[in-house]
Amino acid sequence: MGHVRALISLSLFVLVTLIIGVPLILLSLTKAVLYRSRWRAMLTRWLDKTASAWISCNNFHQRLLLPTRISVDGPDTFARREWFMLVVNHQSWVDILVILRVLNRRVPYFKFFLKTSLAWIPILGMAFWALDFPFMRRHSKEQIARDPSLAGKDLATTRKQCERYSNKPVTIISYLEGTRFTPQKHAAQQSPFKNLLIPKAGGLAFTLAAMEGRLHTLLDVTIHFPEGRPSFWQYLAGEVGEINVVIVEREIDPSLLGNYTDLQFRTHFQRWVNGIWQEKDELLTRLDQQAEADKGKH
């Protein structure tokens, strides 16, 4: 029955995407044509509402078909007229669905940082562009060493991407680990954290600086799978019994807005991020221990 459930769930994802994808693409094409007109802001609002409706429809059929219980420990409400920065640990493709189920319509519309290569995916790339998802290309230390003129381009690119959010509250989502956790990646990194990969602080620092003080709150989200990290198919098949989500609101102090190329500031910022990651790591360990204890009771 699990495979049948998964096929039905996947079919509904595809169906909802096809139905809502038509107006989304039409609005995207219209925005491309009228990009510099006074209609651009209104088209962006319609696009956000259309994408939010896509999320709501998918959330509905997940709640209807899947037995997964999602427990949330965090604030009951969030300010809808505030800008948020959201960071989260990354273990599975299911993470994205969990965030969308827990926070859709509770916080300003989501904007995911995407790799530049995703912009070239047919249809999807245009939708991402029309929805004002930021496409980022990070220069490595080696590239900057070979060409020092690249040093300030990451910040300039981030600032340009974030300018479009200056008049409209959004929730910017960043996976600081940069990739999904696996034991192999964890070992290769020699990560000091038991349950997490090493966070990449540079992108977060650039974003906070680019938003020029509009971001006052960091939503620190921790996702925990008591039964182990599931695949997307296992989730759709209803094989995930429970998911724990812990949300902590953290104030973004003005001291965290600075030039990341400055060694003193970079050290200060990395210490702050690593402190958050240490707390997250300890929380995941406690949740693992609680899950083991609950198994013992049964």
N, C-alpha and C positions, 0 to 999 in steps of 0.2 A: 504493500500500500504506500510505502514511503516514496517509491519511484513514481507512482501515479500522482501522488500529491505534488511532488516536485515538478512533474510535467505540467500539471494544471497551473501551479504557481508561476512557472516560467512562461506559460502561454498567456497568462493574464498580464504579466509584465510587458510582454511583446504587444499584446492587444492595446493596453493603455498607452504604450509608447506610440503606436501607430495612430491611434485616435487623436491624442493630444499633440503628437508630433507634427501633424498637418498645420494647425494654426501657429505652432511654434516656428516652423520653417517659414511660413508666409510672413509672420511678423519679423523674423530675422532678415528676410530678403527686403522687406519694406524699410527696415532700419538701415540696411546697407545702402539703399538708394537715397534715403533721407537723412543720412548720418549727420550732416552739418546743419540740418534744419531745426526749427524750434519744436518739431514733433519728436525729436530724439528722446527726451526725458519721458514723455508720455508713453512712447513705444517700449522703453525699458521697463516702465512700471507694468505694462500689460504682459511683457515677456516674463517678468518675475512672478506675476499672478498665475500665468499659464503653467510655468514650471512648478510652482507651489501646488497647483491643482493636480499635476502629474504625481507629485510626491504623496498628496493626500489620498488619491485613488489607490496607489500602490500600498500605502499604509493600511488602507481599509481591507484590501483582500488578504494582506498578511495576517491581520488580526482575525479575520474570518476563517482562514484555512489552517494557520499554523498554531500549534499548542504552546509555543515558546512564551514563557513568562519573563517580562523585562521589569526588574525592580530598579527604581530610581531613587537615589539618595542625593538630594540637592534642593535648591530653592524652589518654591512653589510657583513663583512668577518671576519674569524678567522684564526689564524696562524695554518697551518696543521702540522708543525714540532714542535709544543709545546705540553707539557702535560697540561691537564686541570682537575681541580676538579669541579664537577657540583653538586650543591645542589638545591633542588626544593621542594615546598610544595606538599603535597599528599592528594588529595581529592577523587579520583576515579581511577579505572583501566584505564580509558581513558587517564589519565596523561601520561602513558608510550607511548601510541600511538602518543600523541601530541608531546612529545619530539623527538620521532623517525621521525615524519613528518617534524618537523622544523629544526632539526640539522643533520640528516643523510647525510653523505658525505661532510658536511660543517666543521665538527670537526673530530679529530682522532677517530677511532672506539670506541664504548661505551663498558665499563666494569661495570656491575651492581654488587654491593655487595649483596650477597645472603645468606640466612640462611643455615646452614650446612645441615638441614634436606632435602633441595631440591636436594642435591647431590645423594640421593637414589631413585629419581624418574626414572623409567626405560626410557632409551633412552635420555630423556631430561637431566638427570643428567650427562650423558657422554658428551653430547653436551656442556653443561655449563662448564664442566671440560676442554674439548678440546679447548674451546674459551677463556680459562684462566680467567673465571669469578671467583672472589675471594669468597670463602666460609668462613664465619666468625661465630665464637662462642664466644659471650661475657659472661664473668663471672660477676655475680652480686656482689654488695657490701657485701651481706650476705655470698656468697660463698667464697669471698676473706677473710672475717673476720674469717670464720671457717678454711680456709687453706691459710695463707699468701703467700705461695709459688706460688699461682696462680696470684699474683699481676702483675708480668711482662710478663705473658704468652700471654695476649691479644696483647701487642705490638710486641712480638716475632712472633706470628702467622701472624699479619698484615704485618710485615716486610718481612716475607717469601713469603707471597702471592704477595707482590708488587715487589719483586726482578725480576720477569719475565717481568716487564714493563720498566726495566732500559735502554734498548737499543731501545725501540719502543714507540713513543708517543701514548698515549691513553687518553680517556676522562673517568674518574672514576666518576660514578654517585652514590650519596648517598641521601636517603630520611631521613633527620635528625629527622623527627617526628616518624619514625619507624613504623608507621601504618597509615591507611587512616583516615582523619578527619571525625568525626561524632559528633553531639551535645552531645550524651551520653558520649563519650570519653573525650570531651572538659570539660564537667561538672565534671566528675570523677577526672580529673587531676587538676581541679580548675586553668586552664591555665590563665596566666595574659594577653594573647593575645586574641583579639576578634575573629579572623578568623583562628587561627592556634593552633596546639598542641605544647607542650613544646619541643624544639629541644634537641636531645641527642648529646652532643658535643664530647663525648669520642671517638667514632669511627672516626670522622673527624680528631681529634687531632692525633690519632694513625696513620692514613693514611698519613697525612702531614709529620709526623716525619719519617715514614717508607720509604717515597719516597726521603728522604735525600736531599731536596732542588730542586728537579726536577720540582715540582709543583710551578709555579710562579703566576698563575692566577686562581681565583675562578670564575666560571660562576654561578651567582646567578639568578636562573630562577623562575619566579612567573607565575603560571597558574591560570587564572580567568575564571569562567563560568558565564556570565551575566544572564543566565536563571536558574541558580542553578546547583548543582552538578548532573551530569547525570550518569546513569548506562551504562555499556558497551553495553547492548541491545538497549538502547535509542539512543546511538551514532550510532550504526550500522543501526538503523531504520531511520536515517536522521532527528531525532527530536532535534538535537543540532544545533541551527542557527549560533551561533558565539562563538568563544573562543579567549580570549586575552592572549598573551604571552609577558612578559617583561623580557629581559635578560640584566643583569648588569655585566660587567667585574670588578672584585675587585682584587687588588694586594694582594698577600699573603706575608705579611711582615715576615722577618726572626725571629722576636720576637714571631711568632706563631708556631715555630718549637721547641718543648721542651718535657720534661717529664711530661706527664699528671698526673702521680701519685704525683707530687710535688704540694702542696696546692697553693703556690703563682702563679705558672704557670697555674694551672687549673682555678683559679679565673680569671686570665687575659684572658684566652682563652674563658671561658664561657661568659665573658662580651662582647667579640668580636662577638661571635655567637648570643647572645641575642640582640645585637645592630642590626645585620643584620635582625633578625626575627622581631624586632620592626618596622624597615623600611618596611619590606614585609607586615606586618600586616596593617600598615597605607596605603600602596599602595592598598591592597585589599579593604580597606574601601572606598578609593577614587574611585576605579573602580566600586564598588557597587553603590555608589552615582551617578556616571555618568550613569550607566545602568538604574537606577530609573529615572533620569532626561530625558534620551532618551525615556523611555516608556511614560513619561508624554507628550512629544512632539507629540507622535503618538495617 
